[in-house]
């Protein structure tokens, strides 16, 4: 039987997608208020779990179960192009799932539990009969939780060796809600294939304009709440920075909404960058607060 090359497997695991959960994990570490001194091996292990393991697993699972859609939208992807032949895509997805579980088990019960939740959502998102991605609302919610909320909470829990403070949970939850809009932006590139195979992504079900407006609204409202919370938590400068980043996003959103289909990728590279900088700013504010809290 033909075997895939290492380069094809690496492409299947999509390293470019690892950044969001790794960043969110780092934000969780920062928001805990616990010094990283003497804990770097733990932090690095957590970052690797969030990105090259759990996130990579989700990409392999998605590509396997989306191979027919990718044959329409992205025929050069490793599976539809034949560079990963036979059922190798499925074997890679299963192997990476087991490897992720093994790595998570070495980091404690809480991290293992979070990894299990993330992997279950990854399979439920793509695999039948659940296949959450058939509904843009549920599918995007699952992705947003796995990319932002779960790794953020896990990063804080790794540092604290306990359940994170409610304020950490609040920030992780708010930025997860906002990430639902980011996931919608990602769906613009696959409208043709999704329509043909009956996947009701939000750009398909709401139309390009409706989905674009919703994405902007869903990204904006949680950040407004974050600004208010930071101000209430005696972090006015951090609140001002997040507000300024949001204002810059709003200016970019105006341009995006003028031609959403053409500019979805552009906004993902510009507005989303400002969004994640706001995540780190909020994490730094809370970390500073918790570090001095008895």
Secondary structure, DSSP 8 states (H G I E B T S, - for coil): -----HHHHHHHHTGGGHHHHHHHHHHHHHHTT---TT-HHHHHHHHHIIIIIIIHHHHHHHHHHTHHHHHHH-TTSTTTTTSS-TTHHHHHHHHHHHHHHHHHHTT-HHHHHHHHHHHHHHHHHHSTTT-GGGBHHHHHHHHHIIIIIHHHHHHHHHHHTS---HHHHHHHHHHHHHHHHHHHHHGGGGHHHHHHHT-B-HHHHHHHHHHHHHHHHHHHHHHHHHHHHHHHTT-HHHHHHHHHHHHHHHHHHHHHHHTHHHHHHHHHHHHHHHHHHHHHHHHHHHHHHHHT--
